[in-house]
């Protein structure tokens, strides 16, 4: 078979630019140049006419090639080199071109050449070069430029001062920037925004808010750029009143057309806990970019409305909007909180498929996700693959190992962190002390606590003292833990006393349990879990009347018990179970499965611990009450719906009770299943009748 050669269209004739005899060269260059070929033709004609020797014409040629036409910077450099004595304007054009082409070092080098050639810089030169110093965070160079501007008498020019403010703030010298700002006799909106940008970059959110309040008091006009900075600060600080005022201003002045401003307003509401207001703004937006989607998803995630975050992410996918790093981090955080392993794995595979750069934030979010789903092998693998790590990455890994019952491995990772010369932070030590607490390493924990300030310069916070109380209390050293609290240099909070109370339940210590609750009530009188803990202590030692009395106190004070809730993910869907809840569509089958499980467990030697039943349950109902705890319902559903041999993963909002812990150990043996339960404090990996916590939790 033969093929006829394809007939190719004729090449288009090059477009010739005709120069009228009396035309202004500047007009011709700026209006008729469309391509580099046009520029070459015009340049050739200007050389022939002699007009190219005029400085103004040469500068316009330079501006066209350097700033207006893409990919023509090399040609601009040739024009510049051909100029006999370029003026400041020519240098300014080329410096701006280097900045635009992300070549700040070349821009700085050109400025030095300008000075070497004795070409006096003007205010625009200083403004551009100071922007370069800002981008490079080159404080020393910036100070030298500032000194030269003073010598030239241009340091008071508004253009230059604005750039100086931005440069000093970008380089971390916000106090110097503010002094320059305060000295200015007259400040335009650009100056104010430069100061806002400085505080913004430094993360001084309080100063952003205060500066704006001062601006309002002086009656100075602001613009949309100002409001975006202030809304971001309001969100970070939780300053809802000012954020709402800006929201009313935006509505009253018809500024909702500004997409970036509405996105900032939405993000502020979400970060201040007003997620529903944020969602209304989001739904009203005519078009939404990835920043808007990410802000809304992040808002749901931070408000612990994780299922809504995942649902919105699915809508985002249907809208074919490509997620960015912020989206991925928020979704991974939601998956971590829900224990949604399959969804999080999909996110990780998406990152790999799209070859997204694994930044420190994204890599750390992946480690945290895997650790909170009980998959420490995947967490360690992700950590090893990360191109860059920081102290936060190490700390998350250490905390993950600690909560998954690998305390000694956590301490090994901490030693490796020190060997690689990463300085531990206060967060690192929370992980390390938690590792010692969960592993019963009392002596090691005390040594590490003492070394915090003496060796690493980290002053213990209330959280570290709480870790030490937990360490001593879990080990049964209840009296030592109590005296530790009494000798603390800072006032203990409710969490510290609650930690001791939890240890009193483990070790059935009534006296210190009663004292702990007494102290907690002074600080947080309406926390239901505290009353439940003391009630359970009474029940465990057989003091049923006292247990009922505590529950009655709760009723009198109108304090309701937080219901036990367990989550399980199957085929990418999250199922939620509450204790003794029959609202699930398959509740009959689930309860039937529970009865089957209990029957088999009893044959294996299981005896239900009715001390963990509801106190108001009748004697003949106590066993049923215990068997219908939320995690037992979730595990039964997992056995029903997952394939044989598959790992069952459950997340619970409360601490696992002793009866469920014993029952789950036996279920793992009888049904030959690995079961991973994450409770409020830690992970329990059940396999072949034993638990990773070695019954120390």
GUKOLLO-64258 format. One record per atom (N, C-alpha, C): x, y, z. Coordinates in pm, whole numbers, plus 50000, padded with zeros to 5 digits. Layout:
N
XYZ/...
This chain:
697
500864988050000/500005000050000/500895012450000/500525022049916/501325034349909/500515045949964/501245055750011/500605067650069/501005079749988/500045088349963/500335100949894/500965110449993/501995117649954/502615127150046/501625137950088/501705141550216/500795151950266/501115165250201/500065172850169/500255186150112/500335196150227/501505202250242/501705211750351/501325225750306/500685233450394/500345247250357/501615255550341/501525265550258/502675274250237/502985281950364/504255284550390/504655292350506/504095306450495/503555311650605/503045325450596/504185335250576/503905345250493/504925355450469/505135363550596/506375366750627/506625374750748/505935388250740/505385392450856/504685405350861/505705416450863/505615425550769/506555436850761/505935448850829/506705454850913/506235466750984/506645478950903/505655486750862/505935498750784/506065510750877/507145517950862/507375529750945/507005542250867/505965549250911/505655562150846/506835571550863/507085579850762/508275588250766/508365597550887/507275602850934/507345612451046/506845606451177/506815593351185/506245586851305/507175588551424/506555589151544/507315589751668/507885575851696/509225574151707/509805560751730/509235553651852/508975561351961/508445555252083/507075549052055/506215556451983/504885551351950/504985538651866/505895538751768/506075527051681/506505514951764/507485516851851/508025505651929/506935499652019/506225508252094/505265503352192/503975498252130/503555503952013/502265500151955/502375489151850/503505488551778/503585479151666/504375466551695/505115466151806/505875454151838/504945443551896/504815432351826/504025421251874/504885409051903/505965407851827/506855396451841/508305401251839/509205392051868/510635395351865/511055398951722/510425392451623/510745395651483/510385410151451/509205414651502/508815428651482/509875437951541/510335434451661/511335442851729/512615443651647/513045432151592/514265432051511/514115441351391/512965440651324/512745449051205/512765463951241/512025467351350/511955481451390/513335486351433/514045477951506/515385481651552/516295484351433/516215475851332/517055477551211/516735490751141/515425493751128/515045506251062/515505518451140/515415517351277/515835528651360/517345530851352/518095519851337/519555521151319/519835528251187/519095524351081/519305530450947/518995545350949/517945549151026/517575563351030/518405571351129/519175564351214/519985571151315/519255573951444/517935570751448/517145573651568/517545564851686/518135553351656/518505543951764/519575549751855/520295560451809/521335566451894/520745575252003/519475579251985/518855587852085/518595579852213/519005584852331/518815577352456/517365573352481/516415582452451/515005579352477/514515567852391/514995567452264/514585556552174/515215543452218/516495544052254/517185531952301/516505526252425/516065535052514/515405530452637/514065523952607/513355529452506/512075523352469/512265509852402/513315508752322/513665495652266/513965485752379/514725490552476/515105482252590/513865478052669/512935487452693/511735484552769/510875474152697/510765475652566/509945466352488/510535452252495/511855451152477/512495437952475/512595431852614/512795440152715/513015434852850/511715432252926/510695440452903/509505439552988/508225435952914/508125439352785/506865437252715/506805424252637/507935420052581/507955407952499/508525396252579/507795385152590/508325373752665/509505367252592/510475362752670/511615355452614/512605363752537/512595376952559/513505385452481/514535392652569/514805387352689/515735393752781/517155393952724/517555383252657/518915382852598/519095393952497/518055396352416/518135407052317/518225420652387/517495422052500/517545434452577/518965436952628/519645426352673/521025427752720/521945432452607/521705427552485/522525432052369/522305446952343/521045451252350/520745465552329/521435473952435/521365469052560/521965476352671/523485477552653/524125466452615/525585466552598/526005475852484/525115476952385/525455485352268/525325500252298/524605503552403/524405517652437/525725523452491/526165535152441/527475540552483/527495544552630/526515552052675/526465556152817/525005555452865/524555543452907/523145542052949/522835551153067/521645556953064/521175565253176/520575556353285/520185562753397/519585555353509/518325548053465/517565554453372/516315548253326/516585534653261/517685533753184/518025521153117/518375510453222/519145514153321/519485504753429/518215500253502/517305509653528/516065506453599/515245495953524/515175497953392/514395488453309/514975474453321/516295473453311/516935460353314/516885454053454/517005462253558/516875457053696/515475451253716/514455458553669/513075453553679/512895440653601/513545439953486/513435427753404/514055415853476/515195417853541/515835406953617/514925402453732/514295412153799/513365408653909/512225400153855/511645404753741/510515397653681/510905383553637/512145381853595/512605368753549/513245360453661/512935364453785/513405356953902/514925355653904/515595366653875/517065366753879/517535378353967/517225377854098/517545389354186/519045391854200/519865381354197/521315383254210/521865391354093/521365388353972/521795395953854/521375410653866/520175412953923/519705426653941/520615434254036/521035427754144/521925433954240/523295436654178/523755427254097/525045429154029/525005440853933/523865442653865/523725453853771/523735467153845/523135467553963/523145479754043/524585483454082/525365473354121/526765475954157/527535481154036/527235475653918/527905480353796/527505494853768/526255498053794/525755511753774/526545521553860/526765517853986/527535526554075/528995527454030/529545516153983/530945516053936/531115525053814/530055526253733/530115534653612/529725549153642/529555552153770/529215565853815/527905570953756/526955561953737/525625566153690/524775568653814/524325580853835/523565583753958/522195576953958/521895568854059/520575562354066/519495572354102/518275569554059/517145578154097/516255570554196/515125576554230/514255570354332/513725556754286/513505555254155/512995542454104/514075531654114/515335535454096/516445525854111/516465520254252/516425529354349/516485524954489/515285516254525/514115520054475/512915512154504/513065497954451/513555496654326/513725483354265/514775475054338/515915481254370/517015473754433/516625469454574/515855477754643/515395473954777/514425462054770/513635461354663/512765449654642/513605437054625/514745438554554/515665427254536/516185422654672/516595432054755/517105428654889/516035421754972/514775426254956/513655419855028/513525405454986/513575403154855/513395389554803/514515380354848/515735385754855/516895377654895/517085377255047/516235384855120/516425386555266/517865390955295/518365399855208/519755404555219/519785417455300/519745416055434/519665427755522/520905436555510/522095430155506/523335437955499/523375446455372/523025440355258/522985447855132/521925458755139/520775455455199/519685465255210/520105477555289/520845475155398/521325486455479/522295495255399/523135488855317/524085496555235/523335504855130/522295498955070/521475506354974/520795518055044/520305515555165/519665526155244/520665537655266/521875534255306/522905544455330/523185552455204/523235545455088/523505552554962/522345561754926/521115557354955/519945565754927/519995578455011/520455577255136/520605588855223/521615598655163/522775593355116/523815601755054/523275609154932/522405602254856/521855608354734/520675617554762/520275618454890/519155627154925/517815621754883/517725608454862/516465602454813/515795593454917/516365592855037/515835583555138/514465587855192/514075600555166/512775605155214/511685604255108/512065600454986/511075598854879/510095587754917/508795590154894/507785580454934/508035566654871/508395566454742/508715553954673/509775546154751/510825553354789/511985546954853/511635542554994/510925551055069/510565547555207/509675535155210/508715534455118/507845522655112/508675509955091/509645510855000/510495499254973/511405496055091/511855506555161/512685504455281/511885497255390/510645501655410/509785495355510/509625480455477/509335477655351/509135463755308/510415455655324/511555461755288/512835454655296/513175451055440/513085460855531/513425458155671/512475447855732/511185449155701/510215439555756/510465425555701/510755424455572/511015411355510/512255404755568/513205412955611/514445407655667/514365405855818/513165407055873/512985404556016/513185416656105/513485428356046/513705440556125/512425449056125/511345443256183/510055450156179/510065462856263/510855462856370/510925474856457/511525486556379/512555483856301/513175494456218/512165499356116/511435489856054/510425493455955/509375502556017/508975499556139/507945507556205/508455521456238/509745522556275/510325535756302/510295544556177/510645538656063/510585545955936/509155550355907/508215541155931/506795543855907/506325555555994/506685554956124/506215565356218/506825579056188/508035579156127/508695591956098/508105599055977/507395591655893/506895597755769/505835608255800/506005620655751/505025631255780/503695628755710/503765622255594/502555619555517/502615605255465/501575597555490/501575583555448/500405580855356/500735575655238/499685571455144/499295557055170/498315552255097/497825538655117/498925528255089/499825531454994/500925522154963/501835520555084/502075531555155/502925531155275/502285522555384/500995524955408/500295517055508/500325502155472/500085499255344/500075485255302/501465478855312/502495487155291/503865481955307/504115477755451/503595485855546/503755482455688/502925470155724/501695469655670/500875457755693/501575445255639/502145446455519/502835434955457/504025430555541/504705440355603/505845437155687/505445429055809/504395433855879/503895426355994/503355412655952/502725412555834/502145400155781/503245389655762/504325393655697/505405384155670/506065379555799/506145388455897/506775384856025/505835376756114/504565375656073/503595368256154/503165375756279/503355388856280/502935397156394/501455400956377/500585391056397/499165393256367/498545403756458/498975404156582/498445414156675/498755428256629/499955430356575/500335443656525/499505447456402/499185437556318/498345440356200/496995445556247/496405438756346/495085442756397/495145456556460/496155458956544/496275471856612/496535483156513/497375480656413/497665490756312/496395494756237/495565484656207/494325487556135/493355495356224/493295491656352/492425499256443/492875513756449/494205515956452/494735529556450/494385536756322/494405529656212/494045535256082/492585539956083/491705531856143/490295535456151/490095547856238/490815548656349/490705560256440/491115573156370/492145572156283/492625584056211/491765587256090/490825578456058/489945580755943/490645579655810/491695571555803/492475570155679/491835559555590/491735562655462/491125553455367/492005541055349/491375529755332/492095517255309/491565511055181/492235500655134/491775494055012/491635479055036/491375471854928/491135457354939/492385449854985/493565454954944/494825448554985/494955449255138/494615460855194/494655462555340/493745452455407/492515451555358/491515443055422/491905428255418/492545424055310/492975409955300/493995406855409/494965416055430/495965414155537/495305413555674/494355422655698/493715423555830/492825411455855/492105406955753/491255395155770/492085382755803/493235381555738/494125370155767/494555370655913/494925382655961/495335384256100/494195381156196/492985385656163/491815382956248/491585367856259/491755360756148/491575346256149/492605339356235/493865343756225/494945337456303/494785340056452/494225351656488/494105355356630/492715352956688/491765349256601/490405347256649/489695360156685/490055371356617/489425384356645/488165385356559/487085379456607/485865378456527/485155391856511/485165400356616/484395412856608/484895421756494/486215423256482/486765431456374/486535424756240/486675411656236/486425404356111/485005406056064/484035405756158/482625407656122/482395422056074/483085431756137/482955445656092/483415446955947/484525440555915/485025441055777/484035434155684/483435422955731/482425416055650/481255425155617/480785432755718/479685442355695/480125453255599/481365457855612/481885468355523/481925463255378/482395451055361/482475445055227/481085444255165/480105439855246/478725438655197/478155452255160/478335462255250/477755475455230/478365482955111/479625480055081/480315487554975/480455479654846/479715468854835/479695461254710/481045455654669/481835451054768/483185446254739/483245431054718/482085424654712/482085410054695/482565405754557/482725415454468/483265412054335/484735408354343/485415412754452/486845409754468/486985395554522/487395386654436/487465372354470/488415369854588/489595375954586/490585373754692/490105378754827/489365389854825/488835395554948/487775386455008/486875381154926/485825372054975/486465359155028/487495354454960/488195342355007/488815344755144/489445356555162/490045360055292/488975361055400/487815366755365/486705368155460/486185354255501/486045345555403/485585331855428/486575324455519/487855325955490/488895319455570/488885324555713/488655337655729/488595343555864/487455337455944/486255336655884/485115330955954/485395316455994/485985308855901/486275294755929/487245293256045/488305301456045/489315300456151/488795305656285/487775314056283/487185319156408/486045310356456/485875298856393/484845289356438/483475291456377/483325301656294/482035304356228/482035297356091/482075284056095/482245276355972/481015277355882/479825278155941/478605278955860/478525292255785/478975303155849/479035316155779/480025315355663/481145308855688/482145307155583/481545299255466/480785288755497/480195280555391/479185288355309/478415297355374/477455305555300/478175314455199/479275320455243/480075328755151/480625320255037/481105308455072/481665299354972/480605295754866/479395292554911/478325288554819/477875300054731/478035312454779/477625324254701/478635328254595/479855323154605/480915327354512/480575322554370/480605331654271/480285327554133/481305317854075/482565319354116/483605309954073/484555307854191/485105295854198/485955292554312/487265286654261/488375292654303/489675286954267/490115277454377/491295271554359/491795261754455/492005267754593/492315280854600/492515287454730/491205287654808/490105290854740/488795291354807/488385277354855/488525267354768/488195253554808/489045249254928/490335252154921/491245247955028/490915254855160/490555267655154/490205275155276/488975269055342/487985265455262/486755259855317/486995245955376/487755237755303/488075224255352/488895225055480/489865234255481/490695236255600/489845240755719/488855249255692/487955253955798/487205242455862/486665233555780/485965221755833/486925213055915/488125211055861/489105202455929/489475208156065/489755221256071/490165227556197/489035227956299/487785227656251/486635227756341/486225213556381/487055203856346/486775189656375/485475184856310/485135191056198/484005186356118/484575179055996/485265168156032/486125161455933/485335154555823/484175149055856/483375142455753/482905152555649/482585164755695/482175175255600/483355179655514/484555179555572/485755182855494/485945172855381/485805159955413/485965149655311/484855150455206/483635153255250/482505154455155/482735165955058/483235177255109/483505188855022/484655185854927/485625178254974/486735174354887/486235166054769/485255157254794/484675149354684/483985158454582/483295168954633/482645178554543/483705186154463/484805189554528/485915196454461/486455187954346/486565174854370/487055165954264/486095165654146/484775165354177/483775165354069/483825178353989/484195189354058/484315202253990/485605203353910/486445192853917/487715192053843/488665203453877/488715206654006/489685216554055/490855208854115/492045211354066/493225204254113/493595208854254/493675199754351/494035203854487/495485208254497/495785216554595/497165220754620/497655214954754/498805219454797/499395214154921/498485216455041/497885228355050/497015231555164/495815221955167/495245219155049/494125209755042/494545196155094/495695191355044/496165177955079/496415176755230/497045187055288/497345186755431/496055186355513/495055194355473/493765194555545/493045181255534/493055175355414/492375162455395/493075151455475/494395151455473/495135141555552/494855143055701/494755155655746/494435158155886/493055152655922/492075154555831/490725149455854/490735134155854/491455128155760/491555113555754/492195108155882/493205115355932/493885111256056/492915111456173/492115122056184/491175123256296/490075112756290/489645109356168/488565099556152/489075085256149/490395083756131/490935070256111/490575064855973/490375073955876/489965070055741/491205065955661/491655053555682/492905048855623/492845048355471/491775042655416/491695040855271/491675054155198/490925063755252/490875077055191/492245083555195/492925082655309/494265088555322/495265081955229/495145068755213/496035061655119/495825066554977/494545069154943/494255074454809/494925088054790/494875096454893/495525109654885/497025107954862/497635098454934/499075096054918/499385091354776/498555082454723/498785077554586/498585088854484/497635097954513/497415109554425/498655118354422/499245120654540/500465128754549/501575122454464/501675109254470/502705102254392/502405102954243/501115100754207/500725100954065/500985114454001/500625124954074/500775138554021/502185144054042/503035135854107/504415139754134/504495153254205/503585154954301/503605167154381/504845167154469/505425178954486/506615180154571/506215177954716/506865168254779/506565165254920/507345174955007/506695185955042/507305195955130/507365190455273/508015197855360/508075193755500/506665192855559/505805202655529/504435202555583/503645190555533/503735187955401/502975176955343/503505163455392/504825162055395/505425149655443/505075146955588/505105157355671/504775155855813/503305152255831/502425158155746/500995154755752/500785139955717/501555134855622/501465120555587/501915111655703/503015115355768/503505107755884/502435107655993/501865119256020/500855120556125/499625112156091/499215112355963/498055104555919/498285089655941/499415084555893/499685070255908/499805066356055/500455074956134/500615071956276/499265071456346/498355080856312/497045081356377/496095070556325/496495063756218/495725052156170/496385039256214/497425040356297/498075028556351/499005021456254/499395028056144/500265021856043/501685027556056/502395023156157/503705029056184/504745025256079/504605013756015/505555010155909/505485020255794/504255023855755/504065033855649/504535047555694/504335050755821/504785063655875/506315064555870/506985053855910/508455053555907/508985054155764/508315047055674/508725047155533/508595061155474/507485067855505/507275081655456/508335090855512/508655089155639/509685097455703/511035095655632/511385083155603/512665080355537/512715086455397/511585086755328/511545091655189/511495106855179/511205113755290/511095128355285/512435134655249/512455143355146/513725149755108/514245159455213/513315165955283/513695175455389/512845172855512/513455174355629/512755172255755/513085183955848/512195186555941/512495196256046/512165190156182/512325197756287/512095192556422/510655187856440/509725194456369/508315190456378/508125176456320/508785173356208/508685160056146/509145149256243/510305151656306/510835142156404/509875140556522/509325151756568/508435151456685/507165143456657/506605145256537/505385137856500/505665122956495/506815119156441/507185104956435/507355099256576/508025106656662/508235102156801/506895100456871/505995110156856/504675109356919/503885097456863/504005095056731/503305083856670/503775070456726/505075068956739/505615056556797/505155054956942/505155065857015/504745065457156/503305060857170/502405066857091/500975063557105/500635049957048/501535044156967/501305030856912/502025019956992/502405023257115/502965013157203/504415009557175/505135018357102/506535015657070/507415026057139/507325026257273/508015036457352/509515036057336/510105024157341/511565023157329/512035027357190/511255023757086/511605028056950/511535043256939/510575049457008/510455064057009/511705070457067/512225064557175/513435069857237/514645068157146/514675057257068/515765055156972/515725065956863/514505069056817/514355079556715/514785092956773/514465095456899/514895107856965/516425108756968/517095097757000/518565097557001/519115100356862/518455094656760/518885096956621/518675111556582/517605117256630/517335131556605/518465140156659/518925136956779/520015144556840/521325142456763/521545130156715/522765127156638/522795134856507/521645136956446/521575144456320/521515159456343/521725163556469/521865177656508/520605185956488/519435179356506/518175186756512/517935190256659/517635202756685/517405207156822/515985203456864/515825195656972/514455192157015/513705204357065/512405204357041/511535215357085/510685210757202/509865219857253/508965216057361/507995205157317/507605205457187/506705195257133/507405181557129/508685181557094/509455169157092/509415162457229/509595170457334/509645164757468/508285159557515/507195165157462/505885159557494/505795145357439/506295143457316/506315130157256/507205120457331/508395125257368/509365116757438/508835112657575/508275122057650/507725118857783/506505109757772/505705111657666/504565102657643/505055088557617/506145087457541/506725074257512/507135067257642/507775074557730/508185068857859/506965064857942/505935073257936/504725070558014/504035057757966/503845056557833/503135044857778/503945032057794/505275033157802/506125021357815/506525018457959/506085026758053/506415024558193/507865027358227/508495036158149/509925039358170/510045051358263/509805049058390/509735059858489/511075066858505/512135059258527/513455065258550/513925073158429/513765067158309/514175074058186/513405087158169/512095086558199/511265098558185/511705109658278/512055106158403/512495116258499/513815122658456/514715114558400/516005119858352/515775129558237/514905125658143/514635134158027/513945147158069/513015146358162/512335158358211/513335168158272/514255162858352/515275171358415/516225177558313/516455170258200/517415175158100/516835186058010/515505187658011/514875197257920/515495211057931/515505216558051/516025230258070/517535230358087/518075220258155/519515220358185/520375217958061/519935209157970/520755205657854/520265211857724/518945214057713/518405218257583/517765232057587/517725238257704/517175251757714/515695252657687/514975241657708/513515241557687/512825241857823/512105252557849/511425253857977/510135245457977/509955236858077/508735228558080/507475237058086/506495233058006/505165239258010/504225230158087/502985234558101/501995226958177/501815212958117/501945211857984/501775198757918/502865188957961/504085193957982/505185185158024/504975180258167/504475189258253/504175185158390/503055174658389/502085176458299/501015166758286/501535153058244/502525152958153/503145140358109/503815133258227/504465141058314/505145135058430/504135129358530/503015136258548/501955130958636/501425117858578/501255117458445/500785105358378/501795094058394/503075097358377/504155087458390/504145080958528/504065089258632/504065084058769/502775076758802/501645082658758/500345076958790/500125063358725/500485062158598/500315049158529/501135038258597/502305042158648/503195032458712/502725028858853/501595034658894/501065031659026/501625040259136/502455049959100/503065058859201/502135070859224/500925067859271/499875078059283/500275089059382/500795085059497/501185094959598/502305103859547/503295097859478/504395105759420/503855115559316/502885111159237/502285119859136/501575131559202/500875128759312/500165139359385/501145149759439/502225145059501/503215154359557/503945162059446/504095155559331/504705162559215/503835174459175/502515172159172/501585182959136/501685194359238/501715190859365/501745201059470/503035209159468/504115203259412/505405210359411/505675217359277/504705217059186/504905223459056/505125238459070/506065244258992/506305258859001/505205267058934/504365260358856/503235267458794/501935261058843/500855268958838/499575264258891/499045252758804/498745241158863/498215229958784/496835233258729/496575228858606/495245231158548/494395218658564/493195219158509/492255207958524/492795195358457/493525197058347/494035185458273/495015177558360/495865184758433/496855178058521/496135169758627/495145175958694/494385168658796/493595157158734/493065159358615/492295148858545/493185136958512/494435139758479/495395129058451/495605120458574/495725127058691/495875119458815/494615111458845/493455117458819/492185110558843/492085097858757/492505098658632/492485086958542/493385075958596/494535079658651/495435069658710/494825063458834/494075071458910/493395066259029/492375055658990/491735057358874/490775047158828/491515034158796/492655035358724/493425023358687/493805015458813/494235022858916/494775016159035/493785016159153/492525019959123/491435019259221/491775026559351/492345038659336/492745046659452/491655057059479/490835054259581/489675062759609/490085076259668/491005076259765/491345088659837/491875099459743/492885096159665/493445106159574/492485109159457/491615099459426/490595101959325/489635112659370/489185111659496/488275121759551/488935135559557/490215135859597/490945148659603/491115154759464/491365146159367/491545151059229/490265157559178/489125150759198/487865156359151/487555169659221/487855170359351/487625182659427/488385194459363/489645191859323/490475202259262/489965205859122/489515195559047/489025197958910/487775206658911/486855203659005/485585210959011/485815225959033/486895229459105/487225243759126/487575250458992/488125242658899/488625248258773/487645246458658/487095234358645/486145231258537/485005223058595/484005229758652/482975222558727/481995214358644/481985215858510/480945209458431/481475199358329/482635193658357/483205183458267/482695169758310/481845163658229/481165151258269/482135139758294/483205138958215/484125127658226/484755126258362/484935137358434/485575136958567/484675129858668/483385133258665/482425126658754/482335111658723/482335108558593/482245094558551/483445086558603/484635092658596/485835085758644/485735082258792/485335092158874/485215089359019/484105079159044/483005080358970/481915070758984/482405056658952/483215055458847/483755042358809/484705036958915/485485045958979/486395041459086/485575035359199/484495042459237/483625037159343/483065023459302/482615022459177/482035009859129/483044998559132/484275001659093/485324991259087/485674985659225/485504993959331/485814989159467/484544984759541/483414984459466/482164979559525/481374989659602/481725002559592/480975012959664/479875018359572/478835010059548/477805013159449/476985025259488/476695026959616/475895038559657/476615051659628/477925051659655/478715063759624/478765066159474/478865055359398/478905056759251/477615062959201/476475058259254/475175063759214/475055078259260/475585081259378/475505094959433/476225104859340/477375100859289/478125109759197/477305112059071/476695101359017/475865102858897/474665112058925/474115110959046/472985119659080/473405134259089/474625136659139/475165150459143/475205156259002/475615147858908/475665152258769/474285156558721/473285148358750/471915151458707/471425164458770/471715166258899/471285178358970/471915190958909/473155189558864/473865201058805/473605202458655/472815193258600/472495193858457/473665190158368/474555181658421/475725177458343/475415164158277/475525163658145/475205151258073/476495144058033/476415130958035/477565122558002/477795122657851/479055123857812/479405122857670/479255108257628/478415105357529/478205091257491/479435085457422/479675072557448/480765065757379/480445064657231/481415067957147/481205067757002/482405061356936/482155052256843/483245045756770/483015046956620/484105048856545/484055049956400/484795038356337/484285033656223/484975023456146/484825026855999/485905025455923/485895028355779/485845015155702/484855013955612/484745002255526/484445006855384/485295002655289/485135006455148/485035021555130/485845028855205/485895043355189/484765050955257/483885043955328/482765050555398/482965049355548/482715060455620/482855060655766/481505057255830/481495047255917/480295043455991/480485046956138/479425052356199/479495057456336/478565049356425/479065045256540/478265037556635/478335043856774/477195044556840/477115049256978/476765037457069/477125038557196/476845027757290/475345025257299/474965012457288/473565008057299/472645014957199/473205018857085/472445026156983/471845016256883/470545017756856/469885008656761/469415016056636/470015027856608/469555035856495/470145031356361/471165022856365/471775018256241/470765009656164/470685011356030/469715003555952/469874988355968/471084983856002/471314969456018/471534965656165/470904973356254/471144971156398/470754957056442/469684951256384/469274937656423/470384927656396/470934928656274/472024919456236/473264921756322/473534934656354/474714938056434/474584932356574/473414934256638/473204928956773/473254913656774/472744907856666/472814893256655/474264888556647/475074896256572/476504892856561/477194894456696/476824905056771/477414907156904/477104895256995/475844890556990/475464878957073/476294866757036/476514864856906/477344853656859/478764854956914/479304867256907/480674869756955/480784866657105/479844871857184/479884870057330/479804855157365/478954847857292/478824833357316/480144826257292/480814829657181/482104823357149/483184827357250/483154840057294/484154844657390/484014837757524/482764835257564/482544828557692/483104814357689/483014807857573/483604794557558/485124795057571/485694807157541/487154808957552/487554814157689/486574815257781/486894819257918/486534833557954/485834840657865/485484854657891/484354855757995/484564864658092/483524867858191/483284882858184/482084887358143/481824901858132/482044909058265/482664920758257/482904928958375/481744938858388/480744935158466/479534943458474/479754956458550/480944957858611/481254970758676/481354981858573/481544978158444/481644988158337/480284991258276/479204985258329/477864987558275/477305000758325/476205005158259/475505017158308/475035014758450/475195024658537/474785023158676/473265021658690/472525027758596/471065027158607/470495014558543/471385005958489/470904993458430/470494983758540/469394976558515/468984966258609/470024955158612/470024947258719/471054936958736/471094927358617/469904923458568/469874913958457/470164920558323/470304934158321/470594941458197/472064945558188/472794944158298/474164949258302/475054942558198/474914929458183/475754922358086/475474926957944/474174928957913/473804933957779/474344947957758/474264956157862/474774969957854/476264970057818/477024961357886/478464960657858/478724955557716/477944945757671/478194939757540/477824949157426/477064959857457/476664969357353/477444982457359/478664982157416/479534993857408/479864996657261/480145009157229/480245013357089/481325005757012/482485003157075/483544996356999/483194981856969/482404975557059/481974961857031/481024961556911/480124971456903/479214972356787/480004974556658/481014983556665/481834986456546/482624974156502/483194966856599/483964954856567/483054944156507/481854942656564/480894932856509/480554936356365/480334949156338/480014953656202/481204950856108/482424953256160/483634950556081/483754935756047/483444927056144/483504912556118/482454908356015/481314915256017/480244912055922/480584916255780/481194928055766/481314934455634/482684933455568/483714930155644/485054929655584/485414915255548/486284913355448/486674899755408/487464892655517/487434879555520/488184872055623/489664875755622/490214877755741/491634880955754/491974895655745/490994903955703/491264918355690/491404924755829/492284934655838/492474941955965/491254950555992/490764950356114/489634958856154/490204970656232/489834982956190/490364995056253/489195003356308/489275006556435/488215013856503/488805025856576/488115037256568/488515049256645/487425052256746/487825054756871/486845057556977/487135070957043/486065077957083/486235091357142/486605090957289/486405079457356/486715078157498/487795067457518/488255066457641/489235056157673/488575042457669/489275032457615/488765018857611/488585013757754/487415007857783/487195002557918/487854988857932/488014984358055/488724971658080/487984959858018/486644960358019/485884949157962/486084948357811/485984959757742/486174959757596/487594955857560/488554959957642/489954956557615/490144941257622/489594934957726/489704920557741/488944913357628/487734918157599/486924911857495/487604912657358/488194924157327/488834925957196/490064917057182/490804915257292/491944905957288/491464891957248/490374887557310/489844874157281/489254873357140/488594884057094/488034884156958/489164882356855/490304889156878/491434887956784/491934873556775/491804866156885/492264852256887/491214842856829/489974844456873/488884835456831/488594836956682/488584849456633/488224851956493/489454853456403/490644851756464/491904852656388/491964865656306/491704876656374/491734889956311/492674899056388/493404907456313/494124918356378/493154929956392/493064935556512/492144946656539/492944958256596/492794969856534/493484981856581/492444991656634/492554994956762/491605004356824/492375016756870/491915028156824/492505040756872/491515047156967/491915048457093/491035055257188/491555069357212/491035075957313/491385090057337/492855091957370/493495081457422/494875082857470/495925076357382/495595064957318/496645057557250/496045047157157/496925039457093/496515028357007/496645015157081/495755006057046/495814992357094/495834983356970/496914976356950/497034966856839/496794952856895/495604947256867/495234934156919/495564923456814/496224912856859/496564901856767/496824889156849/496204878256805/496414865156868/496204865557019/495234873457063/494874873457204/495704882457293/496574890657234/497354900057316/497264914057257/497684924057336/497614938057293/498984944457302/499244953657210/500544960557206/500814968457333/499774972057407/499964980057529/500394971357647/500414958157624/500724948457732/499904951257858/498634954857835/497684957757944/498144969258033/498934978457975/499434990058050/498965002557976/497725006958009/497185018457935/496345027458024/
